[in-house]
Amino acid sequence: MEQLKKRDERLDAVKGFAILLVMLGHCIVLNHLSDPYLYDAIVAIQMPLFMAVSGFTAGMGQEALCCAGVRPELKKELARLKRRTISYLLPFFSWLVLTHITDPLQELGLQLFALDRGLWFLMTLWIVTLVVMAAAYLADLAAWKLASRGRKGMVRFLVFGAVLAVCYVGFVIWGRSGNTFLSPSLTVKYLPFYAAGYLWSFYITPFVKRYREKRNIEAGKKDILNGIALVLWIFALLIFGYLIAAFDMVVVTDTLSLMAQMAASFLGSFICFYGIYHFVRGPLQIGLSFIGQYTLEIYVLHFRFARLLGIGEKGIVPGSMRAAGWIMAAFVLMSLLTAVCIILIKKVRILDLLLFGRTSGRIQWRKPIRKTGSQT
């Protein structure tokens, strides 16, 4: 159990990469420099990747607990939900009040029916987390009560999938009814990515690990398997590039474009997740991992500094070298101001709690734990 408590610095590195994409995307779009290729690629990846990583993290270690034949404890699940609620919703409401100090109740009424007016990602992440946690608890309970030890995994998978499917259909109906409370369209869009990350972490990763241990795969065979994985990764990269070039990743015009966007997001998330998790090492991993520990802090702050240079009023042509230079300048300035604000806010514990949902009150620099072998 102690091992489960340790952070996976490679996951932090993936989150660090994802938040850098978000920052770059905001530098582009908020300064009216969107182009049909780079910005489309960023939009296709950034938030789906965050959701997938969050789901992957939620599923880590749970498989061992489920299959141990232990009755799931509702109190522990509620305690986990409480921690997530503080981390996600406390900053959501605190920033709403802080940025609309004169009319917070009016703005609250607007944001609850249009989450993208504010920090929508935090509320949407809380909703999908709640759905998956509820599905997982019901699945664990069904497996504990109804299945023998050898069939617990299958029963859990079927119940989990059924509950998740019912919830998803419910959100689809909710959205199409015209009721925009809590923006159900956002849950419909991002729940599949969170669920995919959870399922990969809960089922695929432990299966591959057990297979390797059971078969005692030799070094030569491992190289072959890793080579196959690399070929699939390159193939996914090529398809992703085609989808970005052929379809608009921002505007949905028909069912085909929606399917293309979803496919591009799944492929892009896999490319970034697998590539960074398996291939990035050394100083780059250390830097991304450090940034990845503060994604929430960066998320709630960075975009507030994206337009300070007034780039949108300079008449710059998107996609030009001049545009690239100004975007990088805005990115550097935004990063510096965001870092300063995070350091200052974390010096006051009550602000760290209210604005970031944290209680550490400090910046932590840790080198990644060196691991042998690879994981899927």
C-alpha positions in Angstrom: 0.0 0.0 0.0 2.9 2.4 0.6 3.9 2.1 -3.0 0.5 3.2 -4.1 0.9 6.5 -2.2 4.0 7.5 -4.2 3.5 9.9 -7.0 4.2 8.7 -10.5 6.5 11.5 -11.8 5.9 10.3 -15.4 2.2 11.1 -15.0 3.2 14.5 -13.6 5.3 15.0 -16.7 2.3 14.3 -18.9 0.2 16.8 -16.9 3.0 19.3 -17.2 3.1 19.0 -21.0 -0.7 19.3 -21.1 -0.8 22.5 -19.1 1.9 24.0 -21.4 -0.3 23.2 -24.3 -3.2 25.0 -22.6 -1.0 28.0 -22.0 0.2 28.1 -25.6 -3.3 27.7 -26.9 -4.6 30.6 -24.8 -1.7 32.8 -26.0 -2.8 32.0 -29.6 -6.6 32.3 -29.3 -6.9 35.2 -26.8 -4.6 37.3 -29.1 -6.6 36.4 -32.2 -3.8 34.5 -33.9 -5.6 31.1 -34.4 -4.4 29.1 -37.4 -6.0 25.9 -38.9 -3.1 23.6 -38.0 -1.2 24.3 -34.8 -4.1 25.7 -32.8 -6.4 22.9 -34.1 -3.9 20.3 -32.9 -3.7 22.0 -29.5 -7.5 22.2 -29.1 -7.8 18.5 -30.1 -5.4 17.4 -27.3 -5.2 19.7 -24.4 -8.4 19.1 -22.3 -9.0 15.5 -23.5 -5.5 14.7 -22.3 -6.1 16.3 -18.9 -9.3 14.2 -18.5 -7.5 11.0 -19.6 -4.6 11.6 -17.1 -7.1 12.3 -14.3 -9.0 9.1 -15.1 -5.7 7.1 -15.3 -4.7 8.5 -11.9 -8.1 7.6 -10.4 -7.8 4.0 -11.5 -4.3 3.4 -10.2 -4.1 0.8 -7.5 -7.8 0.3 -7.3 -7.7 -3.1 -9.2 -5.6 -4.7 -6.5 -8.1 -3.6 -3.8 -11.1 -4.7 -5.8 -9.8 -8.3 -6.5 -8.7 -8.8 -2.9 -12.2 -9.8 -1.9 -12.6 -6.8 0.5 -15.9 -5.2 0.9 -15.9 -1.7 -0.5 -16.2 1.0 2.2 -18.6 3.8 1.5 -16.9 6.0 4.1 -13.6 5.8 2.3 -15.2 6.7 -1.0 -17.0 9.6 0.5 -13.7 10.8 2.0 -12.1 10.6 -1.4 -14.9 12.5 -2.9 -14.6 15.2 -0.2 -11.0 15.7 -1.0 -11.7 16.0 -4.7 -14.6 18.4 -4.0 -12.3 20.7 -2.1 -9.6 20.6 -4.7 -12.0 21.3 -7.6 -15.0 23.2 -6.4 -13.5 25.5 -3.7 -11.3 27.2 -6.3 -14.2 27.3 -8.8 -16.4 29.3 -6.4 -13.6 31.3 -4.8 -12.3 32.7 -8.2 -15.9 33.4 -9.2 -16.4 35.6 -6.1 -13.0 37.2 -6.4 -13.3 38.2 -10.1 -17.0 39.4 -9.7 -16.8 40.9 -6.3 -19.6 43.4 -7.0 -22.2 40.8 -8.3 -21.1 37.3 -7.4 -24.6 35.9 -7.1 -25.6 37.1 -10.5 -22.5 35.7 -12.0 -23.0 32.4 -10.2 -26.4 32.2 -11.8 -24.9 32.8 -15.2 -22.0 30.4 -14.8 -24.1 27.5 -13.5 -25.9 27.5 -16.8 -22.9 28.3 -18.9 -19.8 26.9 -17.3 -17.5 28.1 -20.0 -17.9 31.7 -18.7 -15.6 30.7 -15.9 -13.3 27.9 -14.7 -15.5 25.3 -16.4 -12.8 22.5 -16.3 -12.9 22.3 -12.6 -16.7 21.8 -12.4 -16.8 19.4 -15.3 -13.9 17.4 -13.9 -15.8 17.2 -10.6 -18.9 15.9 -12.3 -17.1 13.2 -14.3 -15.1 12.2 -11.2 -18.4 11.9 -9.3 -19.9 9.8 -12.1 -17.0 7.4 -12.4 -16.5 7.1 -8.6 -20.2 6.2 -8.2 -20.0 3.6 -11.0 -16.8 2.2 -9.6 -18.3 1.8 -6.1 -21.5 0.1 -7.4 -19.3 -2.2 -9.5 -17.1 -3.1 -6.5 -20.2 -3.7 -4.4 -21.7 -6.0 -7.0 -18.5 -7.9 -7.5 -18.1 -8.4 -3.7 -21.7 -9.6 -3.3 -22.4 -11.5 -6.5 -19.2 -13.0 -7.8 -16.8 -15.7 -6.8 -13.1 -14.6 -6.5 -12.2 -15.7 -10.0 -15.1 -13.8 -11.6 -15.0 -10.5 -9.7 -13.1 -8.7 -12.4 -15.7 -9.6 -15.1 -18.7 -8.8 -12.9 -17.1 -5.5 -12.0 -16.3 -4.6 -15.6 -19.9 -5.3 -16.7 -21.5 -3.4 -13.9 -19.1 -0.5 -14.2 -19.8 -0.3 -18.0 -23.5 -0.5 -17.5 -23.7 2.2 -14.9 -21.4 4.5 -16.9 -23.4 3.9 -20.1 -26.7 4.8 -18.3 -25.2 8.0 -16.8 -23.8 9.0 -20.2 -27.1 8.5 -22.0 -28.7 10.5 -19.2 -26.3 13.4 -19.8 -27.0 13.2 -23.5 -30.7 13.4 -23.0 -30.2 16.2 -20.4 -28.2 18.2 -22.9 -30.6 17.7 -25.8 -33.6 18.7 -23.7 -32.4 22.3 -23.8 -31.6 22.4 -20.1 -28.1 23.9 -19.8 -27.7 23.7 -16.0 -24.1 22.6 -15.3 -23.5 22.5 -19.1 -24.1 18.8 -19.7 -22.6 19.1 -23.2 -19.2 19.4 -21.5 -19.7 16.2 -19.6 -20.9 14.4 -22.7 -17.7 15.6 -24.5 -15.1 14.8 -21.8 -16.5 11.8 -19.8 -15.3 9.3 -22.5 -11.7 10.5 -22.1 -11.8 10.3 -18.3 -13.4 6.8 -18.5 -10.8 5.7 -21.1 -8.0 6.7 -18.8 -9.6 5.0 -15.8 -10.2 1.7 -17.7 -6.7 1.7 -19.1 -5.2 2.1 -15.7 -7.6 -0.3 -13.9 -7.6 -3.1 -16.5 -5.0 -2.9 -19.2 -1.9 -1.8 -17.2 -2.3 -4.6 -14.5 -3.1 -7.2 -17.1 0.1 -6.4 -19.1 2.1 -6.3 -15.9 0.8 -9.7 -14.8 1.4 -11.2 -18.3 5.0 -10.1 -18.3 5.6 -11.5 -14.8 3.9 -14.7 -15.6 5.5 -15.3 -19.0 8.9 -14.0 -17.8 9.4 -12.3 -21.1 13.0 -12.3 -22.3 14.8 -9.2 -23.2 14.6 -10.0 -26.9 10.8 -10.4 -26.8 10.5 -7.2 -24.9 12.3 -5.4 -27.6 9.9 -6.8 -30.2 6.9 -5.8 -28.1 8.3 -2.3 -27.6 9.0 -2.1 -31.3 5.4 -3.0 -32.2 4.2 -0.4 -29.7 6.5 2.2 -31.4 5.1 1.4 -34.8 1.6 1.7 -33.6 2.5 5.1 -32.0 3.9 6.4 -35.3 0.9 5.1 -37.2 -1.4 7.0 -34.7 0.7 10.1 -35.2 0.2 9.9 -39.0 -3.5 9.5 -38.7 -3.7 12.3 -36.2 -1.8 14.6 -38.6 -4.2 13.7 -41.4 -7.3 14.5 -39.3 -5.8 17.8 -38.2 -5.2 18.8 -41.8 -8.5 17.5 -43.2 -11.0 18.6 -40.5 -11.8 21.7 -38.4 -11.1 20.9 -34.7 -13.0 23.8 -33.3 -16.4 24.0 -35.2 -18.7 21.0 -35.5 -20.6 21.1 -38.8 -22.0 17.6 -39.0 -21.7 14.1 -37.6 -18.5 13.3 -39.7 -16.7 16.3 -38.3 -17.7 15.4 -34.7 -16.4 11.9 -35.2 -13.2 13.3 -36.7 -12.7 15.6 -33.7 -13.3 12.7 -31.2 -10.9 10.4 -33.1 -8.3 13.1 -33.3 -8.6 13.8 -29.5 -8.3 10.1 -28.6 -5.3 9.7 -30.9 -3.6 12.9 -29.8 -4.1 12.1 -26.2 -2.6 8.6 -26.7 0.3 10.0 -28.7 1.2 12.5 -26.0 0.5 10.3 -23.0 2.4 7.3 -24.3 5.2 9.3 -25.8 5.9 11.4 -22.7 5.3 8.5 -20.3 7.7 6.1 -22.1 10.2 8.2 -24.0 10.9 11.4 -22.1 13.7 11.1 -19.5 16.4 13.2 -17.9 16.1 17.0 -17.4 13.1 17.4 -19.6 11.2 14.9 -17.5 12.3 16.6 -14.3 11.0 20.0 -15.6 7.7 18.7 -17.0 7.1 16.7 -13.8 7.7 19.8 -11.6 5.3 21.8 -13.7 2.8 19.0 -13.6 2.5 19.2 -9.8 1.0 22.7 -10.2 -1.4 22.3 -13.1 -4.4 23.5 -11.1 -2.6 26.6 -9.9 -1.4 27.4 -13.4 -4.9 26.7 -14.9 -6.7 29.2 -12.7 -4.1 32.0 -13.2 -2.3 31.9 -16.5 -4.9 33.1 -19.0 -5.4 36.3 -17.0 -2.0 37.5 -18.3 -2.2 36.3 -21.9 -3.3 39.7 -23.5 -1.0 42.0 -21.6 1.2 42.8 -24.7 -1.9 43.8 -26.7 -1.0 41.5 -29.6 -4.5 41.3 -30.9 -4.5 45.0 -31.8 -1.2 44.9 -33.8 -2.8 43.5 -37.0 -0.5 40.5 -37.1 -1.1 37.7 -39.7 -1.8 34.3 -38.0 0.8 31.7 -38.9 3.5 34.2 -39.8 7.0 34.3 -38.2 6.1 37.6 -36.6 3.0 36.0 -35.0 5.2 33.2 -33.7 7.6 35.7 -32.1 4.8 37.6 -30.4 3.2 34.4 -29.2 6.4 33.3 -27.6 6.9 36.7 -26.0 3.4 36.5 -24.5 4.0 33.0 -23.4 7.2 33.9 -21.5 5.6 37.0 -19.8 2.5 35.0 -18.9 4.6 32.2 -17.4 6.7 34.5 -15.3 3.7 36.4 -13.9 1.9 33.1 -13.2 4.9 31.7 -11.4 5.3 34.8 -9.2 1.6 34.8 -8.3 1.7 31.1 -7.4 4.7 31.6 -5.1 3.1 34.6 -3.4 -0.3 32.9 -2.9 1.2 29.7 -1.5 2.9 31.8 1.2 -0.5 32.3 2.7 -2.2 29.0 3.6 -5.7 30.2 3.6 -5.2 31.6 0.1 -3.6 28.4 -1.0 -6.7 26.6 0.2 -9.3 29.0 -1.2 -7.7 29.7 -4.6 -6.0 26.4 -5.3 -7.7 23.9 -3.1 -4.4 23.0 -1.5 -3.1 22.9 2.0 0.7 22.4 1.4 1.5 26.1 1.4 4.9 25.6 -0.3 6.6 24.8 -3.6 8.2 21.4 -3.8 11.0 20.3 -6.1 11.5 16.6 -6.4 13.6 14.6 -8.7 11.8 11.7 -10.4 12.1 8.3 -8.9 14.3 6.2 -11.1 12.4 3.0 -12.3 13.5 0.0 -14.2 11.5 -1.5 -17.0 8.5 0.0 -18.7 4.8 0.1 -18.1 1.9 0.2 -20.5 
